[in-house]
């Protein structure tokens, strides 16, 4: 863990030297990430098989591993909550890493101390060091659980007998690598169980992030609940396994019940929880909402998680045989389950949801769980190790199970378009808008709605990200036009985030523009969403000057050698997990490195669904890298709404006379018309939105938390305020520090006086 922490900057530097964009770049990224994560995760995975060397190779002994697994999972629950709600929120990645390392050092010292004083049983096999009961005693127990007498088993270790047409039944010498009859089916079943578990978790995380907000706290809660259920289930399975004659049959019932549990979660997440009469904005504290979010996660996911947890010890009990190396048995079952989990996570996250949608992906999981159950023959009346015999009752039960699976598959409904559109506010918005498009992409679920008055909204992350509302159009046009008006010669511009395309469209009508690049992480946004806003965005995606790069904006800038005359950034809300990476000092340094001399950068900062601490962090971090930056306000009915930050590497100097003259030229008619459509009729009107710069906002920003890669402080601050609507109060507080910028504007006395009056009017003075 320490090496990963220290080496990541070096790995990042080496990676960016060779990485590219597109599918090949994604695969290379995955390969590098795997290389970094494999050493610590291999050691984590080896822990349980190592502990297994201390137990007996009987169902009773192996069942203890379920308790170990449950204890480990219980610690994981605490760890996920401790990291997400405290260590990373209050401290940073380094502190969280060192805390984990300290815990591991403590575990190592305790284990070494135990190893020095532990006494092994006299019957332990000669060199292996794990305690086993004498053969006769073990055979009697296994015979009892298998439904036969001990004398029916081979008489001594090392003997072999066949059981019907099945595999040889070896009660072999210690360390035997063979398995009991039908063990292969159990390995396949537990692999499929792992597949359905992680695939479902990925799908449910995506749906829950719409329902309760995709913050870092949401992901910690979801992980904690999922692990909590697995811990409960593994403990329950460990208690059941040694007390049943056929653990494999119980494992089959577990998989069959999972069909119902997956259908339950699907129903809750699409037909029940979204309609709970909850308005998160009325809460006086985010911690109250976290409690409600925890309850909703438990209500939807816990049943399935318990069953997945119980499957592991039951699978162990189903394949164990006396004389086997318990480490190999546990490692085999654990590996099968983990391989299935890897396949499930990758296929659901990268393929299934994008190809067939969440509804059909969950239906596939129900079918796979049903197949896993039927493989284990839960209705068979034959004894372990004997050929399967299906009675009439068993045949009827099989048919009934298949019919139940079919009905459960049909019970899974599509994701409501209003959930994708309004997320946690869906109960308050039902009936207020028509969903004209909804799509589930690789990285996000997006929607377009139309209100009764004709207003269009683009939704991502369960909220409105852009719209044709006057205040939103004003912001998007300001952001785009400031991007091209401030630099000397804006021939090449990078737009981070396509969205509705209005900002990119404002950039595209700059007469001097030769090339515009849009970096967008979700393909559905430029392909579909922006086309609905063609009337507002000048049909930007079909503009021959425009090139669209489907890539994470930060990754794109790290791997491209191209420089730009201007860069504008309009990312997702900073409370959305991962978005804060586009607001760090390190990212702004990358932006600076990709600016040509005289180039400019602009950034959107929201005041709504935020708090003062988060807004301060965004502004202060930007001004840390661009000390000559300027803050521009966008108001709605005279009240603070959101901001645009702009900067150049050198001090910005705006010539009012030159700007006014430029907007009157014929070639700038499209820009002048674009601005007039949002109530900005002159350069003075545009720059009257001045709200501050570092020289006057310094005292207000004195206690601001700087957002860096190692702490991502912004996403934790913003995650505590994403249900708040305090934009006017935040803006009013900021304006108390704002002063007229004598060093920012030059021009005739007449225009400067008009500007001074315009700024005072916009600031309510």
N, C-alpha and C positions, 0 to 999 in steps of 0.2 A: 504493500500500500504506500509506503514511504517512497519507494523507487518510482512508482507510477506518478505520485504527486510531483516529485522533483524532475522526472524525465519528460513530462508532458510538453513543456515548452520546446524542448529539443526535438521531440517527436513531431510536434506541430510544424516546426521549421523545416524538417526533412520532408514531411508530408506535402506541404504546400509547394515544394520545389518540383514535385513530380505529378501532383494531382491535377485532374481535369474536371470538366463538367459532364453532364449527361449520365447515362446509365453506367458507363465505364467508371466515371468518377465516384458514383454511389457505391459500386462494388469495391473499388479500391479503398474508399473510406471505411467500409465494413471490415475489410481485411485488416487495416491498420488498427481499428478499434478492437478487433478480436485479439490481435497480437498483444495489445496493451492490457486487456482484461483477462486473458487466459492464465497467466501465472498466479494471481491471487485467487481466481475462481477455481482453478484446479486444486489448490490447497484446501479451499473451503469444501469442495466436493469430496476430498479424500478423508475428511474428518469422520464421517459416519461409518464408512467401511473399516477404518482403523479402530474405532470404538467397538465394532462388531466382534473383534477378536476376543472380547472378554465375555461373550455370552455363549450359551449352549446352543448347539444346532438342533433345536427342537422347536415346535410351534410355541411352547411356553417361553423358551429362552429368546427366540427371535422376536416374540411379541414385545419384549422389553425395548427393542429398538424403536418401536412406535412411540414409547414414552420418551426416549432420547430425542427422537425426531420432533415430538410435540414440544418438549422443552426447548429445543433449538428454535422452533418456530415461534414460541412465546417470546424468546429473546429478540427475535426478528421484529415482532410487533412493537416491542418497546424501542428497538433501534430505529425503526422507520419513523415513529412519532417523535422520538428524541431528536433525530437529525432534522426532520422537516419542520418541527415547531419550535425547536430551541437552538441546537448547535449551528445550523445553517442560517437561521433567521437572526440570531444575536451575534454570532461570530462569523466564521467563513469556512471554506473548504479545507484549508490547512488544519484548523482547529478540530473540525469534525473528523478528519483523517487521523490526527494524532490521538483523539479520544478512542477511536476504533482500534488503533494500534496498541494503546495502553491496555484496553480490554483484552486483546489477544495475547499480549505479554503476560497479563495476569492469568489467563487460561493456561498458557504454556507452563508457567511456574507451578501452578496447582497440579497439572497433569504430571509433570516431572516428579513432583513430590509424592504423588500417589504411586507412581511407578516404582519408586525406591522402596516403599514400605508394603506394597501389595503382596499378598501371599496367594500363590496359585494352587489350585487343587491338585492332589497327588495323582489324580487320574488324567491330568492334562497330557495331551499328546506330546511326544518326546521333544520336539523343538519348536512347536508353534506357540505355546504359551497361552492358549485360551482354554478356559475350564469347560470340560465336558463331563456329563454323567457317564457311569459305566454303561456298556452297551445294553445289558439286559434291562436296566432301569429305563434307559432311553427308548428301547424298542417297545417296552410295555406301554409307555406314555403315547408314543406315536401310534402304536397299534390301537390303543383305546380311541384316539382321535380319528384314526382312519376307518374305524368300524370293524376291526379284525383283532384276533388274539395275537399276543406277542409271539407265540410259537409258530404262527403262520408266516412270520417274517424270517428272513435268512438267519441261520443260527449264529453266525459270528461275523465280526467285521471283515470285510473283504470278500464275502461270498456274494454271488449274483444269481438271481432267478428272474425269469421272465414273467410278466403278468399278462396273460392273454396275448393279444396281438399288439400290445403297447410296448413302450420302451422298456429296457431292462430296469428293474427296480434295485438300485445299488444302496445297500447300507455299507458303504465301502469304507476303506481306511480313511483316517483323518486326512483332509486335504483333497479328497476326491473332487474332480471337476465336473462329474456327471450330475444330472438333475433327476428329479422324480418324474414319473410318467406325466405327460401333458404339461410339463413346465413351460414349454415353448409358447403354448397358448396364453399362459399367465403373463409371460414377458410381453407378448404382443398386446394383451389387454391393458397392462399397466402403462405401456407406451401410448396407447390410444387414450388412456385416462389423462396422461400428462398433456397430450395434444389438445384435448377438449378443454382442459383446465386453463392453459395459458392462452389459447385462442379466445376462449370466452372472456377471460380477464381483459385482454386487449380490447375486445368489442365493448364490454361493459364499461371499461374506463373511458372509452370515447363517448358513450352515451351519458354516463354520469357527469363527465366534464361539461356537457351541454346543460345538464339539469342543475348542477350546483356550482358551475364555473370552473374553468380549467386552470386553477391556480396551483402553485406548488403544494399548498395545504390540502387541496382536493386529492392530489396524487398520493400524498402521505396517508390520508384517511382511507382511500381505496385499498392501498397496499396493506395497511394495518388490518383492515377488516378481513381481507382475503387470507392473510396469514393467520389471523385469529381463528378463522373457521377451520383452516387446515390443522392448526394445533389442537383444536377441540376434537376434530375428526380422527386425527392420528392417535390421540389418547384413548378415544372411545374404541377405535379399531384394535388397539393393543389390548384393551380389556376384554374384547369379544373373542379375538383370535384363538387364545388357548382353551377356550371353553366351548368351542364348536367342533363337531366331528369333521365338517367339510368347509374349511375357510374359503376354498375356491368358490363354493356355491354362494357364500355370503358376499364375496367379492363381486360375483355376477349380479346379485341383487343390488349391490351398491351402484354398479354401472347402470342398471335398469332404473333405479330411483333417480339417477343423475339426469335421465331424460326429462323427468318431471321437474327437477330442480332448475335445469337450464330453461325450460319453458316458463317456469314461474318467474325467473329473473327477467326473461324477455317480456313477459306480460307486464310485470311491475314497471319496467323501464319505458314502456311505450303506451300502456293503457291505464296505468294507475298513478304512479308517482308524479308524472308531469301535470296531472290535474289536481293534485293536492292544493287546497286553497292557501297558498303561501305567497306572501309578498316580502322578499328579503330586505327591501329598502326600509321597512318600518322598524327593523331591529336597532336597538341602541348600542349594540356591541357585536363585532364580528364573531366573538366567541359563542354567542347564542346561536348564530347561524351554523357554526361548526358543529354544535351539538345536534342540531336538526339534520345536518348533512351526514353525520355519523349514523344517526338512526336510519336514514334512507339507504345508506350503503349496506347496513346490516340487514335491513328488511329485504333488499333485493338479492344480495350475494351470499349471505351466510349459509343457507341450506346447501347450495351446491358446493361451497368451500368445505363444509364439514364432510360431505360424502367423498370429495377428492382426498381429503386428509385421511379418512378411514381406509381408503383403498390401499395405501402404501403398506401398513402393517399386515393387512389381510393378504396382500400379494406375497409378502415375505413368508408368512405362515403357510402359504399354498405351495411354495417351491422348496422349502427347507427339508433336508433329510439328514439323519444322524451321520456323522463322519465327514460331512462337507465342511469346507473352510468357510466359516460364517462371513469373513471379509469378502470372499468372492461372491457369495450369495447376495449379500447386501449391496455390494458394488454393482452386480449385474442388474438387480431390480432398480436400483437408484439410477444407473446409467440408462436403462430402457425408458424409465419415466422422464428423465431429463432430456433425452433425445426427442421423445415425443413432444415435450414442452417446447423445445427449440423450434421444431417443425411447426407446431401450432402457433407460436408467437410470430414467426416469420410469414407463414402463409396467410394468417388472418390480417396482420398489419399491413403487409405489402401487396397482397393479392385479393383475398376474398372480399373484403369490404369494398374495395375500389371496383372490383369486377361485378359482384352480384349483390352488394349492399348488406347492411347489418341484418336485415330480416332473413335473407336466405343463408347468410353465413351462420346464424344461430340455428337455423333448421338443419344445416349440415352437421353442426355439433351434436344435435339431438340424435340424428341418424348414426353418427359414429359411436356415440355412447351406447345406443341400442345394439349395434353390431358387436361392440366390445362385450356387452352383457351376454348376448346369445353365444358368442365364442366360448364362454365359460360354462355354458349349459346349466343354468341355475335350477332348471326343472327336471334334470336327469335324476333317476333314482339309483343309479349304479354307484358302487363304492369307489373311493379313490383308487386309481391304478387299474380299474376294471373297464372293459368296453362299455361305452355309453348305451344305456337302454332307456328308451322313451316309452312310458306308459301312455294310455289313452288320455289320462289326466294331464300328463306332461305335455302331450301334443296340443291339447286344448289350451293349456297355459301358454305355450309358445305362440300359438295363433293369437291369443288374447294380448300378449305382450307386443306382438308386431302391430296389431290394430291400435293399441294404446300409443305406440310410438308415432304411427301415422296421424292419429288425432292430435297428439302434442305438436307435431310438425305444423299441422294446419292451424294451430292456435297462435302461432307466432305472427304478429302483425307488423306492417311497415312502420318505420320511424315517422312520427308525425312531422309534417313540414313545419308546423308552428313551433315544435320543440327545437328544431335546427335553427329556426329564425330567432326566437325570443328566449330560448333556454329557460333559465330560472324564473323569468317573468312571464312565461307562457300562460299561467292561470289568469293573469291580469290583462292579457292581450287577446284572448280568444274572441273571435268575431270582429276584430278591428282591422284585419288585413287579409288579402287573398294571396296565397303562396302560388306564384306563377312559375317558379322553378325551385327544385331541391335536388341536390346531388351530394353523394358521399365520395370523396376523392381519396387520394393516397394519404394526404396529410391533414385534411380537414373536411368537415361537412359544411356546405354552403347553401344559401337560399337567396331568392329574390322575391320580395313581396310588393304588392301595390295597395296603397290605402284608398279609401273611398274618394278622396280628393285628387287621385292620380299620382300622388307622391310615390316614387320608387325607393326601395331600401335594399341594400346589399348586406347580407348577414353572414357572419363567420364567428366561430367560437360561441354561438348561442346569443349573439347580440348584433345590433346594427353597427356596421363598420363604415358605411358610406351611404349617402342618400341624396335625393334631389330636393330635400328640404332647403329653404333659403339659407339658413345658417351654415348647413353643411356644404352647400355649393360655394358659399363665400369662402369658407376655409380652404376647400380644395382648389379653387381658382387662385386664391392668394398664394397658396403653397407652390403651385405650378408656375405662376407668373413671376413671383419673386426669384425663383430659381433661375430664370433666364434673363431677368432685367438687371440683376445685380452684377454678374460677371461681365467682363469687357467683351468677350467674343464667344458666346455659348454655341459652339459648333457640335460638341459631343456631350450628351447628358445621360446620366444614369438615374433611373427612377426605381427606388426600392419599394416594392409592394404595388401590385397593379390595382387591386380593389375594384371599384366601379370604373376606374380608368379616367376619372375626371381630372385628377392632378396630372397624370401622364398626357391626357389630351390637351391640357393647358400648355404643357411644355411643347407639344408637337406643333403648335401653330406659331412658334417663334420663327420669324422669317430667316434668321441666320442659321438655324439648326440644320445640320447635315445628317446626324445620326443620333437616334435615341434608343437606349437599351433599357428594357424593363426586366428586373429580376423578381420573379414571383415563384414561391415555393409550391403552390397548389395549381396544377394544370387546369382545373375546372374554372379558375377565376378568369384568366384571359380568354379561354376557349368559349366559355358560355356566359358567365356573369357579365363581363364588360360589354358583350353584345346587346344586352338589355338596356344599357345606358348609352347606346351609340349617339343618341340625340344630345346628350349632355357632355360626352367625352370626345366629340368630333370624330367618332369612329376610329379611335386611335389604333386599335389592334390591326386594322387593315391598312394603315398608313405605310407606304413603302419605305419611309425613313426609319420605321420602328422595328427593332429586333427584340424578341422575347426569349429570355433565358429562364428555363425552369430549374431553379436552384435556390438554395438558401442564400440570402443576400450576403451574409458574412463569408460563407464559403466561396461564393462567386468572386468577391473582392480579394480574398486571400489567394485565389488561384489564377486570376487574370492579370496580365501585365499591362492592360490598357489603362490609360489615364483619361480623365474627363474634365471638361470645363465647368461642369456643375453636377452635383449629386443631391437628390432630394430623397428623403426617407419618410415613409408613412407606414410603419409597421403595425402589427396588432397591438392591442392594449398591453401595457407593460405588466399587468397582472396575469396575463396568459403565460403559462409555463414556457420558458425558452425565449420569449420576446425580449426580455431584459438584456439578452446578449447583444441586441442592436442599440443599446443605450449605455454601454460601458465606455470607460476611457480608452480601453484597448481598441474597441471598434472605431471610435472616433479618430484614433491615431491612424488606423488603417484607411479610413475615409480621407484623412488629410494627405496621406502618401499617394492617393490616387487622384488628387486634384492637380490640374495644370496650373502654372503661375497665373494669378489673377482669378482663379476659379472660386466658386461659391458652393456652400452646402446649406440646405434647409432641412428642418426637422419638425414634424408634427408632435405636439404635446397636448394631451387632453386634460381638461380640468374636471369634467364630469366623471362619475364613477371612479373617483380618486380621492386622495387626501392631501393635506398640505405637505406632509413629509415626503410623499412620492413625487409631487410636483417639484419641490425644492431639489430633490435628488436628481431629477432629469435635467433641470436647468443648470444646476451647479456642476454636474458632470460634463455637460456640453461646454460650459464656459471654462472648465479646467483645461480642456484641450484647445478650445477656440476662445481665447480671452477677449477677442474683439467682437464677440458675438452680440447679436441684437435680439430682443424679445418683441414680437408683434402680437397684439391681441385680436381676437375675433369675438365679438359680442353678439348676443341675441336679445333684442329688445333692450339694449343698453346694459345688459347683465353679462358678466364674464361667462364664456362658454369653452373656448379652447385657445391654443397659442400656436404660433409659428416661430421657430428659432432660425436665425440665419447668421452666417459668418463667412468670412474669408480669412485666409492665413494672415494677410496684412490687414491693417485697419481699414474698415469700410468707409468710403466717402461717397455720398450720394449727391449728385448735381441735380437739383430740382428743375432748373431750366432745361437741361438736356433731356431729362425724363419726360417733361411735359411736351417738349418738341418731338421726341421720339413717338409718343403715343398719338400724335397728330399726323404722322406720316402715313401715306396710303398703305405701305407694306405692313404697318402695324394696326391696320383697321380691325383685323380679326381679334387681336389682343384687346384693343380698346372696347370693342363690342362685348367680348367675353367678360371683362371687368364691369362694364356698365350693367350687364345682366344681373350682377350681384350687388348693385348699389355703389360701385366705385367708379366715379366719372372722371377722375383726373389723377395725376401723380400725387397731388396734395392729399386727395381722399385716401389713396392707398397708404401713404406713409403717415397719415394721421393715426394709424393703428399702433404707433409706437407705444411700447409698454415698459421698456427698461433695458439696461445693459449692466455689465459687471460693475462699473464705477458707481452706479446708484443702488443696485440691488445687493451689493456686497453685504451690508448689515443684515438683510433679510435672509441671506443664504449662509450666514455664518455657521449655523448648526446643521447644515445639510449633509446628508450621508452621500459620499461619492461612490457611485456604482462601478465596481471593478469586476473583472472576470473571476477573481478568487472569492468574492463575497456575493455577487449578484444581489446586492442589498435592495435594489429597486423592486424586484419581483416579490420580495417578502413584505416590503412596505406597501406596495400597491395591492397585494393580496389581502391586506387588512382593510382596504377602503373601497373595494370594487362594488359595494352595494350603496355607496354614499353619493349624494348629489349636493355637493358643497362648492360648485364651480364659482358661483358669484362671490361667496365669502372669501375663497382663495384669491381670486383676481383682485377683489377690493383691497385685501391685505397687502398684496404685492404692489399695487399702485400707490400705496401710501409712501413707498420708498422711491417711486419713479420721479425723475427730474427731466426737464427739457434737455435733449442731447446737443449741446452747442458744437461738439466736435464731429457730429455725424453728417450734417447737411450743409451744403453750400448752394449759393444761388442768389437771385435778386432779392432785395429787401421785401418786395411785395409778396413773393411766394413764401419766403421764410416767415413772414408775419402771418400769412394765411395758414401755414403749417402749424405754427405755435398755437393759433386759435383752434385749429382742428384737433390737435392733440389734447388741448385742455377740454374741448367739448366731448371728445370720445372718452376721456377719463372722468367726466362728470365734475369738472372743476370750473 
